[in-house]
Amino acid sequence: MAIRTTLLAAAACLALGAATAAEARNIVLTNDDGLTSNVVALYEALKAAGHDVVVSVPCQNQSGQGAALGIARPIAPLTAPCLNDAAEAGAPGAGPMTRKGLPGEGRDFYYVDGTPVASLLHGVEVVAMARWGKAPDLVLSGPNEGQNVGAIILSSGTVSAAQVAAVIGIPAIALSAGAGTEAASLDNPQSDEVARRSVELVAHLETRAKGGALLPAGLALNVNFPDRLEGARWQLSEIGTYNAYKVGFVANMATSASPVMQMMAKSRGGELPPFPGVSFDINTAAPSPEQMDDESVVYRKAIAVSPMQAGYAYPAGTGVLTSEQLAALLPKPGE
């Protein structure tokens, strides 16, 4: 059934507190961007809340790689340093990060010279097994540097990592922040606020779970934070049919790419070459009244939380969750 129930707001000053020892969870934190300010900030916030966390992310930015795996392709030693010097050239294709100054002396940080899903699986099947001897209680994918809303989630490594985790039975949440969280350093102040609100959601789910699974079987969440987070409320949304971005193939990037692509190229000191490729632009068309609950609309004014079916299989023996049941997963004022 279509999801049309708007979630009651969570107060900006909602005080959930740190997780107690009994509430602490084993968490794998992954993404598709590599070692970023967002992932470092969320790791620190989760650790401060009492959770045990390991990070497993791609060596280089792998945005747009979706659910790609690179099956049966051995990962050779690095020929170039990872993003933000997570590991040096010549290091193994996957392993612990060697950058100095990471939280916890970097003991919980790992990289994979591969796709986002490969990084997720490394975290779940190698790092988590070595640490806990079992799968994690939760996979958090992100926070991405830029929102993942509408149909573009099909190519999102952030969302695909969460989907794969959910398909193999692990509660999973994809987290995406504004493009303003992108930074050359690992200490963008905007990352801290995104991390705080992410931990707020985990704490709320933990309270409702009462020691059980954080999400119902077969359900994952796609969470998108607005560019401006001050006072942002939690709002249930749906992926829907309205898209924030227009994506298409063009025969000549130099003459046919969108103004956004042209501007990005110039900001990087170059011009787009006269080659074919995929271009994207901001969708300026107004949404229809039926699309006002789509996450592509909601994320601009609230923290949009869209439920996602895990993969393509309908969970056997279960019924469709009602809007009220979905809404009950998120914080309400005063909780």
Rosetta blueprint (number, residue, H / E / L):
1 M L
2 A L
3 I L
4 R L
5 T L
6 T L
7 L L
8 L L
9 A L
10 A L
11 A L
12 A L
13 C L
14 L L
15 A L
16 L L
17 G L
18 A L
19 A L
20 T L
21 A L
22 A L
23 E L
24 A L
25 R L
26 N E
27 I E
28 V E
29 L E
30 T E
31 N L
32 D L
33 D L
34 G L
35 L L
36 T L
37 S H
38 N H
39 V H
40 V H
41 A H
42 L H
43 Y H
44 E H
45 A H
46 L H
47 K H
48 A H
49 A L
50 G L
51 H L
52 D E
53 V E
54 V E
55 V E
56 S E
57 V E
58 P E
59 C L
60 Q L
61 N L
62 Q L
63 S L
64 G L
65 Q L
66 G L
67 A L
68 A L
69 L L
70 G L
71 I L
72 A L
73 R L
74 P L
75 I L
76 A L
77 P L
78 L L
79 T L
80 A L
81 P L
82 C L
83 L H
84 N H
85 D H
86 A L
87 A L
88 E L
89 A L
90 G L
91 A L
92 P L
93 G L
94 A E
95 G E
96 P E
97 M L
98 T L
99 R L
100 K L
101 G L
102 L L
103 P H
104 G H
105 E H
106 G H
107 R L
108 D L
109 F E
110 Y E
111 Y E
112 V E
113 D L
114 G L
115 T L
116 P H
117 V H
118 A H
119 S H
120 L H
121 L H
122 H H
123 G H
124 V H
125 E H
126 V H
127 V H
128 A H
129 M H
130 A H
131 R H
132 W H
133 G L
134 K L
135 A L
136 P L
137 D L
138 L E
139 V E
140 L E
141 S E
142 G E
143 P E
144 N E
145 E E
146 G L
147 Q L
148 N L
149 V L
150 G H
151 A H
152 I H
153 I H
154 L H
155 S H
156 S L
157 G H
158 T H
159 V H
160 S H
161 A H
162 A H
163 Q H
164 V H
165 A H
166 A H
167 V H
168 I L
169 G L
170 I L
171 P L
172 A E
173 I E
174 A E
175 L E
176 S E
177 A E
178 G L
179 A H
180 G H
181 T H
182 E L
183 A L
184 A L
185 S L
186 L L
187 D L
188 N L
189 P H
190 Q H
191 S H
192 D H
193 E H
194 V H
195 A H
196 R H
197 R H
198 S H
199 V H
200 E H
201 L H
202 V H
203 A H
204 H H
205 L H
206 E H
207 T H
208 R H
209 A H
210 K L
211 G L
212 G L
213 A L
214 L L
215 L L
216 P L
217 A L
218 G L
219 L E
220 A E
221 L E
222 N E
223 V E
224 N E
225 F L
226 P L
227 D L
228 R L
229 L L
230 E L
231 G L
232 A L
233 R L
234 W E
235 Q E
236 L E
237 S L
238 E E
239 I L
240 G L
241 T L
242 Y L
243 N L
244 A L
245 Y E
246 K E
247 V E
248 G E
249 F E
250 V E
251 A L
252 N L
253 M H
254 A H
255 T H
256 S H
257 A L
258 S L
259 P H
260 V H
261 M H
262 Q H
263 M H
264 M H
265 A H
266 K H
267 S H
268 R L
269 G L
270 G L
271 E L
272 L L
273 P L
274 P L
275 F L
276 P L
277 G E
278 V E
279 S E
280 F E
281 D E
282 I E
283 N L
284 T L
285 A L
286 A L
287 P L
288 S L
289 P H
290 E H
291 Q H
292 M L
293 D L
294 D E
295 E H
296 S H
297 V H
298 V H
299 Y L
300 R L
301 K L
302 A L
303 I E
304 A E
305 V E
306 S E
307 P E
308 M E
309 Q E
310 A L
311 G L
312 Y L
313 A L
314 Y L
315 P L
316 A L
317 G L
318 T L
319 G L
320 V L
321 L L
322 T L
323 S H
324 E H
325 Q H
326 L H
327 A H
328 A L
329 L L
330 L L
331 P L
332 K L
333 P L
334 G L
335 E L
